Structure formats: C-alpha cells, structure tokens
C-alpha cells in the first residue's frame, strides 16, 4: 500500500525593479546609464532563432515575431522586479513516502538593479544586484543562449554563497491555461495553483475528505491533496504556445496563483532552465522531449494482448489460465507480483521485499513459464522496488539481500548513523543508495541474475523511488534534497541498464510509477501508481484518465493504469459477515468500465488490488470473464495502430494517448474536457466515467460525447457503425429534453460492452480496425 501527503506553506513577497540598462548587441560592451530602460531604450539582441528585446522597461523573448516570454512591465506592474534571492531553512518531513514541506524564508532580497547588458557571440548576459535584507544582498548574472533549435537556455546565479533560494517572475494572463508538470491526477489546467515539483506518494483519496480524512487520522498526511504526484516535472505548455522548464532537480514551486504572472521559486542558488519555441503544442512536446528523452517502442509481444495480473501460487494461476486458454483470450503476459512471497501487514497483504523466487509459493515455476510462452505466446512478468527488508523471519530465503546491502553499506544512511529506515505500512525498510556505484552494480546484478536469468522475467513492475528523505546521507555526498527527484530517474536507469547489459533491451518491459524530468530516457513504460477503487476524479477512475492526458504534455508518451484501481479503503463491521464492509471496495461495474477505457490505451493490464478478496475481479464470473476477453481482443485489434504510435513517440515524443486539444487547439470547449481521449489522431474515445447518471438506469446508459470538427468530420462508432457529425441524424434519449446535447455534443448510447469509441470516416486506420475486429470475433455479436 502506498501513502501520501503534501502541504505547501508559502511566503510570497513583492518584487521591485529599480533600474535597467540597454546594451550594444554587436560590440559586446556594457550599456551606459544614458541608454537605460528608464530613458525608453529599445534594443534587440539576436540569439540564433530567438530575439531578446529591451522595450518599455521590460525584457521580452521573441521567436518568429511572437512573444514567448516577457518580464513584468515596470510601468504597468505594482511588483515589477523579476529577479529575487533569499535564504531559507526548508523543512521537509517524510511520512511513508509523503512529504510535509514548510518554506521558512529567513531573508529575502526582492529589489534589483541591472548594471549591464552585454552580448558576446550568441550569449546575452545581464548583470545586476539584488537588495533587501542584508544577509542575502548579492550580485547576480542572468544569461540567455540558444543551445539548439527551439531551445533558449537561461541561467540565473548569485555570487553570495549564503543564498539558497532563487526566484524568477514573468508575465502571464488570466486566460492562459497551464498543462503538464508531470503527471497530474485531478486538474488538467493548473492555472491558479501553487504547483510543487516533488515526486512523492500520490495520496489516498488525494483530498477527497470522505476518504482522505480518516486515512490522515491513522497516518497523518497520507491522504494527499490535489497536487501530490509520483511523477513531478518542472515543465509546462500553455494554450498560448509558451513553454518553460527547469533543468534543476531541486525542490521548486511554480506559483500560478496570480492572474498576470508566473513565479518560480527554486531552492538553489543557481536556476537553469529553458524557454521553448514551437508553432503548436505537439511541436513544443517534441522540443521538450529532445531534453527529457523519448521512450522506445514496446516489444511486439507486449502489444498483442492482456497483461494478466494475478497472484496466489502455481495452482491458482494455472486454474485461471485454463479458462483464458479455453476462451482463446489474447494474453501477452502473466504478471505475478507475489513471485517473492507474501506477508500479512496492516494494509492487508504485501510482498516480501527480498528479490528472489519463492519456490514454496510457486513450485514448478519453469513449467509455468513454458506454458505462458508456448500456449499463449506470452511472457512472465514479476515485481521489484527500491527497498529491502530483512528477510530472516521469512525462513525460506537463499539470499538475504537486506543483510548483503547492510554489510556493504549499500543503503541510504541516517544523519544520526546507521541505515535510514523508511516506514511503509507497519514495517520499515532500507532504501538502496543509488549514488553508490557499487550499489548500482549490485542491484543490477540482482535484476539480471534473480529476475531475468533464474525467474525468466521478461517484464516487471519497477515500483517506488519517491521516498528519499531530504536529510538522508548519501554515498556520493550530494545533498539529498537536491537528489530527491533525481532518485526516481536513477531507479529507472537501473532497470534500463540491467536489460541492456543482459542484451535483452528490445525484449523486456518494466513499468515504473515514480518519475522526474529525464525519466523517459530510461523508462520503458510508465504506470500511474495507486488509484482508489472508486469513480471520482480525485483519486479514482476519472483521475486515471486525467493523468493519462496530463502526463503526455511532459514527455510521458507510454502510460497506463491498473485496470480497476488498486487502493481499497474499507473495514469490516464487528459481528457482521465479511462481505458487509464499510468504505470502498472495487465494484464490478467499475471494473468493466475501466476495461473499456484501458483497451484504447498503451497497456491492458489488470491488478487484483490491495484486498483481492473484497475486490471484483475479471475471473469472478462468466460476465466478467467475457468482458475481459472481449476487450483484450479490442486491445489486440489496435496493435497495428499502437505500433505506429510507438514509433512516433520514439521519434517525436508524442503521447500515444493524448488530449484532443493537441489536434484541435482552437476549440475552447474540447480544451476543458477531462473525459475524452484520443488514441493518436484517428480514434476518439469518451469512456463512461460515472456509475450512473441521475436520469438513467444500469440497463440503459448513455454518454454525452463532444465531436471535434463535426462540421468537417464524420465520426464512425467503432462498435455499432453509427455516424456522428454535422447534419447526421442520431438517436437521443428521452432525458435529452432536460439535459440537451447541443452544438458538437451528442448523446450516444453506451451499454456495457459498447463504449463510445469512434474513428474518422474514410480513415485507413478505421478500415484496418474494422477488419481486425471482425477477424477477432469482436463485432459479430453486436447489433447496431
């Protein structure tokens, strides 16, 4: 089980610009006081494709005659200073992988004076001085330089060594929408928020008080909030085609709470980032992924069917595989996370974090692997995370990896000495020190020997990596606060290097949840962590859809979720049967709708959840088996198109599943939607995200669908053949009178098994999909 929480306490102060000077772009000489901004100077500095312009007491960055960044205007703004520095004592308290951050700003220098502006070759250098509190007074240097096409790098640094807070403020507008910042689960547009850049536990309920409040009573802070995320990236793209990101890995905050400005607070003396240029959101994603890295195509085997997540031992697994084999269900892999054995904990049951095969739980493992490969054409998938526990109480271990790591000092240390024990649920674990080269080689050898060679794992969940405490002592001596977000990147790097060293890079898939800016360089697949087994947008089904959309802006091109969610929040009632529980367990309807959504995403993978015995499972009954079989076939039918999109992702960084605004940027209605996705450019899906609308029954469900470009595009229902577009007749429910579908909206009937999914009429992708669905017997039983 994963716990989460994050509260930001901020101290915001006004900025004052006291003077400014223009410079000579050609000579490389500093400007003089007679050529200051106060005298109305207007100079342009050519920086490759970019221009930097001093105009009317402000700095502007232009590209292709369009302003893509501008400082506050000293005439129009009450707080015109755009550079500030400070001294802080940042307090970060870790609790079960969640963090309570308190910003204690001890000194702030928010008045600046620019003393010179010069250009040498293609680098612009602005030199000045910040003042305010005596302790933080300092000279500063701000440079701009084009380092590759579409990338203007900036660096702000201060000479006072006591400074550990850098602040940069620049203009925005009330209408500007901010997308990205890694994986955001609740909000598509972050305007109006104070966005922390910190990879941590996502939270249970994420601020939905019915869930988070009782969780916080048991484990303070673990309920999370709207902005807690496993995968945090200091990067955004706006609807005005402005994009900025930081190269720093330190804790930072993007303050978007003011209508007219953006303010970046970075807890370091040197801020390095980039301003990106592009003519579309897709081009800005392409530019960003030139830095973040791009995810390679998934292996062919993974793309051919379901990844069946089950547990329980050899006999249990074989029993479920018998039924799937009888049905001919496309199975790409079987994911057995309990390959290491299970233990009882306060959260229910969890794994033994000692990364070797438990042959008592899984006798005849090799025979099981052969069955999966020979009968299904699939692969075996396993599990690992960045923690180790003492396996002595388990009893049947060949190697106690915790003891090996302890003896060799391979784990993160506490400032008071000894290893830093990180509490998970009711047990503590040591965290591998990834700054130690020997520890890196050791954990990679575990992956290669125990997982790849002995257990024949050709995929695994690559879990955790968000919990590094800010006060930890690391082998390399690097400050843990600076390294915290980078730890997630290096954990993914361990997986990638292990499969490279095993010469199986194009065969193995591992999926990680924790991430930061450069994670796509190493990750083979991302999954969204632990959603609740609920319908809501805070931490349930709807949040999985939102996370799929938001992460695509920040370089996560291959992403997916646990079908049905993971986290239960329920308790038994004393004296009553076990099936009568208070709280939230996975319902069958939710499981079925999540399957329908997942079939149109990058991966179709199930998870039994935190409490398998109280959750609805795909193997529960004939209806769930049949639904699972059908949408595994739908997923397989789309393999040809996903493969094209995998290549596009590797070459350009585009998300495989994306928000429709990427293709319809001028449609303000679709830009607000969080329940519509596009698979590439050809397929539109509007999953049913509510258990039931107030005016409908379970047997007669409908979905209100927005059809983009309906004036010029006819959309064909994948399962019924109905067409939707301007002038197209369509059936509407009786309640259309009280909840009308107007404009590009249409009510579409969406019974279980026939989700609202469409392709463009005349599309070659649509034609091939039709053929595949017929061949796989998906459409034979569907009546329009």
C-alpha positions in Angstrom: 0.0 0.0 0.0 1.2 3.5 -0.7 0.6 6.5 1.5 0.8 10.1 0.6 0.5 13.7 1.7 1.8 17.1 0.8 1.2 20.6 2.2 3.0 23.7 0.9 3.3 26.8 3.2 4.4 29.7 1.0 5.8 33.1 1.7 5.2 35.5 -1.3 6.7 39.0 -1.4 6.5 41.8 -4.0 9.3 42.4 -6.5 10.7 45.8 -7.3 12.7 46.8 -10.4 14.7 49.9 -9.5 16.7 50.5 -12.7 17.6 48.9 -16.0 20.1 49.5 -18.9 20.2 48.6 -22.6 23.3 47.2 -24.2 25.1 47.1 -27.6 24.3 43.9 -29.3 27.3 44.0 -31.6 30.2 45.3 -29.6 29.9 43.1 -26.5 30.4 46.2 -24.4 28.2 47.1 -21.4 25.5 49.7 -21.7 25.9 53.0 -20.0 23.4 54.9 -17.8 22.4 57.2 -20.7 20.9 54.2 -22.5 18.7 52.9 -19.7 15.3 51.4 -19.8 14.1 54.5 -18.0 15.1 56.5 -21.0 12.9 54.4 -23.2 15.8 52.5 -24.8 14.7 49.7 -27.2 17.4 47.2 -28.3 17.2 43.8 -29.9 19.8 41.1 -29.3 19.9 38.3 -31.8 20.3 34.9 -30.2 20.0 32.4 -33.1 16.3 31.9 -33.8 15.4 34.0 -30.8 15.5 37.7 -30.1 15.8 39.3 -26.7 14.3 42.8 -26.6 14.5 45.5 -24.0 11.4 47.5 -24.5 9.4 49.9 -22.3 11.2 48.8 -19.1 10.9 45.1 -19.7 12.7 42.1 -21.2 11.0 40.1 -23.9 11.9 36.9 -25.7 10.6 36.6 -29.2 10.6 33.8 -31.7 9.2 34.1 -35.3 7.8 37.5 -34.4 5.9 36.1 -31.5 6.5 36.9 -27.8 7.1 33.7 -25.9 8.4 35.1 -22.6 8.3 38.5 -21.0 9.3 40.0 -17.7 6.9 42.2 -15.7 6.4 45.7 -17.1 7.8 48.3 -14.7 5.1 50.9 -15.7 2.0 48.6 -15.5 3.0 46.4 -12.6 3.0 47.1 -8.9 5.7 44.4 -8.4 7.9 44.8 -11.5 11.1 43.2 -10.2 11.6 39.8 -12.0 14.7 38.6 -10.1 14.9 37.9 -6.4 17.0 35.9 -4.0 16.7 34.6 -0.5 17.9 32.4 2.3 15.6 29.7 3.6 15.5 26.8 6.0 13.4 24.3 4.1 11.7 21.8 6.4 10.7 18.5 4.7 9.2 15.8 6.9 8.8 12.3 5.3 6.0 10.1 6.4 5.5 6.8 4.5 6.8 8.3 1.2 4.7 11.5 1.6 6.2 14.9 2.5 5.2 17.8 4.6 7.1 20.8 3.2 7.4 24.1 5.1 9.2 27.0 3.5 10.9 29.2 6.1 12.2 32.2 4.3 14.6 33.9 6.6 15.9 36.6 4.3 14.5 38.0 1.0 16.1 40.4 -1.4 13.4 41.3 -3.9 14.7 44.7 -5.2 17.1 44.5 -8.1 19.2 46.9 -10.1 20.6 46.0 -13.5 24.1 47.3 -14.1 24.9 46.0 -17.5 23.5 44.1 -20.5 26.0 42.7 -23.0 26.2 40.2 -25.8 29.2 38.1 -26.8 28.6 35.8 -29.8 25.2 34.3 -29.1 25.0 34.7 -25.4 23.2 37.6 -23.7 24.4 38.4 -20.2 22.5 40.6 -17.8 24.4 41.6 -14.6 22.9 43.3 -11.6 22.4 43.4 -7.9 19.6 42.3 -5.5 19.0 44.0 -2.2 16.6 43.9 0.7 17.7 42.0 3.8 21.4 42.4 4.3 22.1 38.7 4.6 21.0 38.0 1.0 22.3 41.0 -0.9 24.2 39.8 -3.9 25.3 40.4 -7.4 23.6 38.2 -10.0 24.1 37.1 -13.5 21.3 36.1 -15.9 22.3 34.6 -19.2 20.4 33.6 -22.3 21.8 31.4 -25.0 20.3 29.3 -27.8 21.8 25.8 -27.3 19.8 24.0 -30.0 17.0 24.8 -32.4 13.9 25.8 -30.4 15.8 25.9 -27.0 16.8 29.1 -25.4 18.7 28.2 -22.2 18.7 30.7 -19.3 20.7 30.6 -16.1 20.3 32.8 -13.1 23.1 32.7 -10.5 24.0 34.7 -7.4 27.5 35.4 -6.0 26.5 35.4 -2.3 27.2 31.8 -1.2 24.6 32.0 1.6 21.8 32.3 -0.9 19.8 29.1 -1.4 16.6 30.5 -2.9 16.3 31.8 -6.5 13.1 33.5 -7.7 12.1 34.4 -11.3 8.8 36.2 -12.1 7.4 36.9 -15.5 4.1 37.7 -17.2 1.0 35.6 -17.8 -2.7 36.4 -18.5 -5.9 35.3 -16.8 -6.9 33.3 -19.9 -3.6 31.3 -20.1 -4.0 27.6 -19.4 -1.1 25.6 -18.0 -0.7 22.0 -18.8 2.0 19.5 -17.8 4.1 19.5 -14.6 4.5 15.7 -15.0 1.5 13.5 -14.0 -1.4 15.5 -12.6 -4.4 13.4 -11.5 -7.2 15.9 -10.7 -6.6 19.0 -12.7 -6.0 19.5 -16.4 -5.3 23.2 -16.2 -3.0 24.3 -13.3 -3.7 28.0 -13.6 -4.5 29.4 -10.1 -2.4 26.8 -8.3 0.9 26.8 -6.4 2.4 23.7 -8.0 5.2 21.9 -6.1 7.8 19.9 -8.0 8.3 16.9 -5.8 8.0 13.2 -6.6 6.3 11.5 -3.7 3.4 9.2 -2.8 0.3 10.2 -4.6 -2.0 10.0 -1.6 -5.1 8.0 -0.6 -8.1 10.0 -1.8 -6.0 13.0 -2.7 -8.0 15.4 -0.7 -11.5 13.8 -1.1 -12.3 14.2 2.6 -14.6 11.2 2.8 -11.5 9.1 2.1 -8.5 11.3 3.0 -9.7 12.5 6.4 -10.0 9.0 8.0 -6.7 8.0 6.3 -5.0 11.0 7.9 -6.3 10.1 11.3 -4.5 6.7 11.0 -1.4 8.1 9.2 -1.2 11.9 9.3 -0.6 13.3 5.8 -1.1 10.1 3.9 -4.4 11.3 2.3 -2.5 13.5 -0.1 -4.0 16.5 -1.9 -4.9 17.8 -5.4 -1.3 18.3 -6.4 0.5 15.3 -4.9 2.1 13.2 -7.6 4.5 10.3 -8.1 5.9 11.9 -11.2 6.7 15.6 -10.9 8.3 17.7 -13.7 9.2 21.4 -13.6 7.7 21.9 -17.1 4.6 23.3 -18.7 3.0 24.1 -22.0 0.2 26.7 -22.3 -2.6 27.3 -24.8 -0.7 30.5 -25.9 2.2 28.2 -27.0 4.5 29.3 -24.2 6.7 26.6 -22.6 9.3 26.8 -19.9 11.1 24.1 -17.9 13.9 23.9 -15.4 16.9 21.6 -15.7 17.4 21.6 -11.9 16.3 18.6 -9.9 15.9 20.5 -6.6 12.6 21.1 -5.0 10.8 24.0 -6.8 7.4 25.6 -6.8 5.6 27.2 -9.8 3.3 29.8 -8.4 0.4 30.3 -10.9 -2.0 31.8 -8.3 -1.8 35.3 -9.8 -3.7 36.2 -13.0 -1.0 38.2 -14.5 2.2 36.4 -13.6 4.2 33.2 -13.1 6.7 33.0 -10.3 9.2 30.2 -10.0 10.7 29.5 -6.6 13.8 27.2 -6.8 15.5 26.2 -3.6 19.0 26.5 -5.0 21.4 29.4 -5.7 21.6 28.6 -9.4 18.5 28.3 -11.6 19.0 26.7 -15.0 16.1 26.3 -17.4 14.9 26.7 -21.0 12.3 28.6 -22.9 11.0 26.5 -25.8 9.7 27.7 -29.1 7.1 25.9 -31.3 4.2 26.6 -33.6 1.9 24.0 -31.9 1.6 22.1 -28.6 2.8 19.0 -30.4 5.9 20.8 -31.6 6.5 22.0 -28.0 6.3 18.4 -26.8 8.8 17.5 -29.4 11.1 20.2 -28.3 10.8 19.3 -24.6 11.5 15.6 -25.3 14.7 16.5 -27.0 15.9 17.2 -23.5 13.8 14.8 -21.4 14.5 11.8 -23.7 12.0 9.7 -25.5 10.5 6.3 -24.7 11.4 3.5 -27.1 8.7 1.3 -28.8 7.3 -1.6 -26.7 8.3 -5.1 -27.8 5.9 -6.8 -30.2 4.8 -9.4 -27.7 3.6 -6.9 -25.2 1.3 -5.3 -27.8 -0.6 -8.4 -28.6 -2.9 -8.9 -25.6 -3.7 -8.5 -21.9 -1.1 -8.5 -19.1 -2.9 -10.7 -16.6 -2.2 -9.6 -13.1 -2.9 -12.4 -10.7 -1.5 -14.0 -7.5 -1.9 -17.0 -5.3 0.6 -19.7 -6.3 1.0 -22.1 -9.1 -2.3 -23.9 -8.8 -4.4 -20.8 -8.6 -2.6 -19.2 -11.6 -3.0 -22.4 -13.7 -6.7 -22.5 -12.9 -7.3 -19.0 -14.3 -5.0 -19.7 -17.3 -7.1 -22.8 -18.1 -10.2 -20.6 -18.5 -8.4 -18.0 -20.6 -6.9 -20.7 -22.8 -10.3 -22.3 -23.4 -11.7 -18.9 -24.4 -8.8 -18.1 -26.6 -8.3 -14.8 -24.8 -5.2 -12.9 -26.1 -2.7 -12.9 -23.3 0.6 -11.1 -23.8 1.9 -11.8 -20.3 1.2 -13.0 -16.9 2.2 -10.7 -14.1 2.9 -12.4 -10.8 3.9 -9.8 -8.4 3.9 -12.3 -5.5 6.8 -14.3 -7.1 8.8 -13.3 -4.0 6.2 -14.5 -1.5 3.6 -12.5 0.6 3.4 -11.3 4.2 0.5 -10.0 6.2 0.6 -6.4 7.1 -1.8 -3.7 8.5 -2.7 -2.8 4.9 -3.8 -6.4 4.2 -1.1 -8.3 2.4 2.2 -7.2 0.9 5.2 -8.7 -0.7 8.4 -9.8 0.8 10.9 -7.2 -0.4 13.7 -9.8 -1.0 14.1 -10.1 -4.7 14.3 -13.8 -5.3 11.8 -16.5 -6.4 9.8 -18.1 -3.6 9.7 -21.7 -4.8 7.4 -22.8 -2.0 4.7 -20.4 -3.2 5.5 -21.2 -6.9 6.6 -24.8 -7.3 7.2 -25.8 -10.9 7.9 -22.2 -11.9 9.8 -23.1 -15.0 6.9 -25.2 -16.2 4.5 -22.3 -15.7 6.8 -20.0 -17.7 6.9 -22.5 -20.5 3.1 -22.8 -20.5 2.7 -19.0 -20.8 5.3 -18.8 -23.6 4.1 -21.9 -25.6 0.3 -21.8 -25.1 -0.2 -18.0 -25.2 2.9 -16.6 -26.9 3.2 -14.5 -23.7 5.9 -13.7 -21.2 6.3 -13.9 -17.4 6.3 -10.6 -15.5 7.5 -10.0 -11.9 8.0 -7.2 -9.4 10.8 -5.3 -7.7 11.2 -2.0 -5.8 14.0 0.2 -4.5 13.6 -1.1 -0.9 14.9 -4.1 1.0 13.6 -5.7 4.2 15.3 -8.1 6.5 14.0 -11.5 5.2 15.2 -13.5 8.2 11.6 -14.0 9.5 10.5 -15.4 6.1 12.5 -18.5 6.6 12.9 -20.0 3.1 15.4 -17.5 1.6 18.5 -18.3 -0.3 20.0 -14.8 0.0 19.0 -12.2 2.5 19.6 -9.2 0.3 19.0 -6.7 3.1 21.9 -8.2 5.1 24.1 -8.2 2.0 23.3 -4.5 1.4 23.8 -3.7 5.1 27.2 -5.4 5.2 28.4 -3.5 2.1 26.9 -0.1 3.1 24.6 -0.1 0.0 21.7 1.6 1.7 20.8 5.2 2.4 22.1 6.3 5.8 20.5 8.4 8.5 22.2 11.6 9.7 22.4 10.1 13.2 24.2 7.0 11.8 23.1 3.6 10.6 20.6 3.0 7.7 17.7 5.3 7.2 14.7 3.1 7.9 11.6 4.3 5.8 8.3 3.2 7.2 5.9 1.7 4.7 2.7 0.4 6.4 3.6 -1.3 9.7 7.2 -2.3 8.7 10.3 -0.4 7.9 12.7 -0.9 5.0 16.1 0.3 3.8 16.4 2.2 0.6 19.2 1.4 -1.9 21.7 4.2 -2.2 21.8 4.8 -6.0 24.6 7.3 -5.7 27.0 4.4 -4.7 28.4 2.9 -7.9 29.0 -0.4 -6.2 25.3 -0.5 -5.0 24.2 0.2 -8.6 26.2 -2.7 -9.9 24.9 -4.9 -7.1 21.2 -4.2 -7.7 21.6 -4.6 -11.4 23.2 -8.0 -10.8 20.1 -8.9 -8.7 17.8 -8.0 -11.6 19.9 -9.8 -14.1 20.6 -13.0 -12.1 17.5 -13.4 -10.0 14.8 -12.0 -12.2 16.0 -12.2 -15.8 18.1 -15.4 -15.7 16.6 -17.6 -12.9 12.9 -16.5 -13.0 12.8 -15.8 -16.7 11.0 -12.4 -16.1 10.6 -10.5 -19.3 8.9 -7.6 -17.6 8.2 -6.3 -14.1 6.7 -3.5 -12.0 9.6 -1.2 -11.1 8.0 0.2 -8.0 8.5 3.1 -5.6 11.5 5.5 -5.6 9.7 8.6 -4.2 10.6 8.4 -0.5 14.2 9.6 -0.2 14.2 11.8 2.9 15.7 15.3 2.5 18.1 14.8 5.4 19.5 11.4 4.2 23.2 10.9 4.0 24.3 9.6 0.6 27.5 7.8 -0.5 28.4 10.5 -3.1 28.0 13.3 -0.6 25.3 15.0 -2.8 22.6 16.9 -0.9 19.6 14.6 -0.6 17.2 17.5 -1.1 18.8 18.2 -4.5 18.9 14.5 -5.3 15.4 13.5 -4.2 13.7 13.9 -7.6 16.7 12.5 -9.4 16.5 9.3 -7.4 13.4 8.3 -9.4 15.3 8.9 -12.6 18.2 6.8 -11.5 15.9 4.0 -10.3 14.5 3.8 -13.8 18.1 3.9 -15.2 19.0 0.8 -13.1 16.2 -1.1 -14.9 17.2 0.1 -18.3 20.9 -0.6 -17.8 20.2 -4.1 -16.5 18.2 -5.1 -19.5 20.9 -3.5 -21.8 23.6 -5.5 -20.0 21.5 -8.6 -20.4 21.3 -8.0 -24.1 17.5 -8.0 -23.9 16.7 -4.3 -24.2 14.2 -4.9 -27.0 12.6 -7.9 -25.3 11.9 -6.7 -21.7 9.4 -4.2 -20.4 9.5 -2.7 -16.9 6.9 -0.2 -15.8 7.7 2.5 -13.2 5.4 5.0 -11.4 8.0 7.4 -9.9 9.5 9.9 -12.3 11.1 13.3 -12.9 12.3 15.3 -16.0 14.7 12.8 -17.5 12.8 9.6 -16.7 11.6 9.0 -20.4 15.3 8.5 -21.3 15.3 5.2 -19.3 11.7 4.1 -18.7 10.2 1.5 -21.0 6.6 2.1 -19.7 5.0 4.3 -17.0 2.1 3.3 -14.9 0.1 5.8 -12.8 0.5 4.3 -9.4 -2.3 3.6 -7.0 -5.7 4.9 -7.8 -8.6 4.2 -5.5 -11.2 1.6 -6.5 -13.7 4.5 -6.9 -15.2 6.5 -9.8 -14.1 10.0 -8.8 -11.6 12.5 -10.3 -9.6 12.9 -7.0 -8.0 9.5 -6.9 -10.4 7.1 -8.7 -11.1 6.1 -12.3 -11.5 9.6 -13.6 -8.1 10.5 -12.2 -6.5 7.8 -14.2 -7.9 9.4 -17.4 -6.7 12.8 -16.4 -3.3 11.5 -15.5 -3.1 9.9 -18.9 -3.8 13.2 -20.6 -1.6 15.5 -18.4 1.5 13.3 -18.4 1.6 13.4 -22.2 2.4 17.1 -22.1 5.6 16.4 -20.1 7.2 13.6 -22.2 5.4 10.5 -20.8 4.4 9.0 -24.2 3.7 5.5 -22.9 1.5 5.4 -19.9 -1.3 3.2 -18.4 -3.2 2.4 -15.2 -4.1 -0.6 -13.1 -7.5 -1.8 -14.5 -10.0 -1.3 -11.7 -7.6 0.7 -9.5 -5.6 -0.6 -6.5 -6.3 1.0 -3.2 -9.2 -0.2 -1.0 -10.4 1.8 1.9 -12.8 -0.4 3.8 -13.2 -2.0 7.2 -15.2 -4.9 8.4 -18.2 -4.4 10.8 -17.8 -6.4 14.0 -20.5 -9.1 14.2 -21.4 -9.0 10.6 -20.3 -11.1 7.6 -17.1 -10.1 5.9 -18.9 -9.1 2.7 -20.7 -6.3 4.7 -17.9 -3.8 4.9 -17.8 0.0 5.4 -15.9 2.0 2.9 -14.7 1.4 -0.7 -14.1 -1.9 -2.5 -14.0 -2.4 -6.2 -17.4 -2.8 -7.8 -18.0 -5.0 -10.9 -19.4 -2.0 -12.9 -16.2 0.0 -12.2 -14.0 -2.9 -13.3 -16.0 -3.3 -16.5 -15.8 0.4 -17.5 -12.1 0.6 -16.6 -11.5 -2.4 -19.0 -13.3 -0.5 -21.8 -11.1 2.5 -21.3 -7.8 0.5 -21.0 -8.4 -1.3 -24.3 -7.7 2.1 -26.0 -4.5 2.9 -24.1 -0.9 1.8 -24.2 -1.3 -1.3 -22.0 -4.2 -3.6 -21.0 -3.1 -4.8 -17.5 -5.1 -5.9 -14.6 -4.3 -5.7 -10.9 -6.2 -7.6 -8.1 -5.8 -4.6 -5.8 -4.8 -4.1 -2.2 -7.5 -6.5 -0.9 -8.2 -9.0 -3.7 -10.7 -10.9 -1.7 -13.1 -7.9 -1.5 -12.5 -6.5 -5.0 -14.4 -7.5 -8.1 -12.0 -9.5 -10.4 -12.1 -10.3 -14.1 -12.2 -14.0 -13.1 -15.2 -13.8 -10.8 -17.9 -15.0 -13.1 -19.0 -15.5 -16.7 -19.9 -11.9 -17.3 -16.5 -10.6 -16.1 -14.6 -13.2 -18.0 -16.5 -12.4 -21.2 -16.0 -8.7 -20.8 -12.3 -9.2 -20.2 -11.9 -11.5 -23.2 -13.7 -9.0 -25.5 -11.6 -6.0 -24.6 -8.4 -7.9 -24.6 -9.4 -8.6 -28.2 -10.2 -5.0 -28.8 -6.7 -4.1 -27.5 -5.1 -6.7 -29.8 -7.1 -5.4 -32.8 -5.5 -2.0 -32.2 -1.9 -3.4 -32.0 -1.1 -2.3 -35.6 -2.0 1.3 -34.9 -0.3 1.5 -31.5 2.8 0.2 -33.1 2.7 3.2 -35.5 2.2 5.5 -32.5 5.1 3.8 -30.6 7.4 4.7 -33.4 6.0 8.3 -33.5 6.6 8.5 -29.7 10.2 7.4 -30.1 10.9 9.8 -32.9 9.0 12.9 -31.7 7.9 12.3 -28.1 4.2 12.5 -28.8 2.0 10.7 -26.3 0.3 7.6 -27.7 -2.9 8.5 -25.8 -3.4 12.3 -25.9 -5.8 15.1 -25.1 -7.9 16.1 -28.2 -6.7 19.7 -27.8 -3.4 18.7 -29.3 -5.2 18.2 -32.6 -8.0 20.8 -32.1 -6.1 23.7 -30.4 -8.7 26.3 -31.3 -11.6 24.5 -29.9 -12.1 26.0 -26.4 -14.8 23.5 -25.5 -12.7 20.5 -26.0 -9.8 22.1 -24.2 -11.9 21.9 -21.0 -12.8 18.2 -21.3 -11.2 15.6 -19.0 -13.2 12.6 -20.0 -12.3 12.4 -23.7 -9.1 10.8 -25.1 -7.6 10.3 -28.5 -5.5 7.3 -29.5 -3.3 9.0 -31.9 -5.0 11.3 -34.3 -7.6 8.9 -35.7 -9.6 7.4 -32.7 -11.7 9.3 -30.2 -13.0 7.7 -27.0 -15.3 9.1 -24.4 -15.3 6.5 -21.5 -18.3 6.2 -19.2 -16.9 7.7 -16.0 -19.9 7.8 -13.7 -21.5 4.8 -12.1 -24.9 6.1 -13.2 -26.3 9.4 -14.3 -29.3 10.7 -12.2 -31.8 10.1 -15.0 -30.7 6.7 -16.3 -30.8 3.0 -15.4 -28.0 0.5 -15.5 -29.6 -1.2 -18.4 -29.9 2.0 -20.5 -26.7 4.0 -20.0 -25.7 7.0 -22.2 -22.7 9.1 -22.7 -22.6 12.8 -23.8 -19.9 12.9 -26.4 -18.3 16.0 -27.9 -17.3 15.5 -31.5 -14.5 17.8 -32.6 -14.6 19.4 -36.0 -18.1 18.0 -36.5 -18.6 20.4 -39.4 -16.0 18.7 -41.5 -15.5 15.3 -39.9 -17.9 12.3 -39.7 -17.1 10.1 -36.8 -18.0 6.4 -37.1 -18.9 4.4 -34.0 -16.4 1.5 -33.8 -18.9 -1.0 -32.4 -22.2 0.0 -34.0 -21.3 1.7 -37.2 -23.5 4.7 -36.4 -22.2 8.0 -37.7 -21.9 11.4 -36.0 -21.2 14.8 -37.5 -22.9 17.9 -38.8 -26.2 17.1 -40.4 -26.1 13.4 -39.2 -29.3 12.1 -37.7 -28.9 10.3 -34.4 -31.0 8.7 -31.6 -31.4 10.7 -28.4 -32.6 9.6 -25.0 -35.8 10.9 -23.6 -33.9 12.9 -21.0 -32.3 15.0 -23.8 -35.2 17.4 -23.1 -33.9 18.2 -19.6 -30.2 17.7 -20.4 -29.8 18.6 -24.1 -26.8 17.8 -26.2 -26.2 21.0 -28.2 -23.5 22.2 -30.6 -21.0 19.4 -31.2 -22.3 17.4 -28.3 -24.4 14.2 -29.0 -25.9 11.7 -26.6 -24.5 8.2 -27.5 -25.9 5.0 -26.1 -23.2 3.3 -24.1 -24.3 -0.1 -22.6 -21.7 -2.3 -21.0 -19.5 -3.7 -23.7 -20.2 -1.0 -26.3 -18.3 2.1 -25.2 -18.4 5.4 -27.0 -15.4 5.0 -29.3 -15.1 6.3 -32.9 -12.8 6.7 -35.9 -12.8 9.2 -38.6 -14.9 8.2 -41.7 -12.6 7.3 -44.5 -9.7 6.6 -42.2 -7.3 3.8 -43.2 -6.8 3.1 -39.5 -10.6 2.7 -39.1 -10.8 0.3 -42.0 -8.0 -1.9 -40.7 -9.5 -1.8 -37.2 -12.9 -2.9 -38.7 -11.2 -5.9 -40.4 -9.3 -6.8 -37.2 -12.4 -6.7 -35.0 -14.2 -9.0 -37.4 -11.3 -11.4 -37.5 -11.1 -11.5 -33.7 -14.9 -12.0 -33.4 -15.5 -8.8 -31.5 -18.2 -7.3 -33.7 -20.0 -10.5 -34.7 -22.4 -10.3 -31.7 -23.0 -6.5 -31.9 -26.3 -5.2 -33.2 -26.3 -1.5 -34.2 
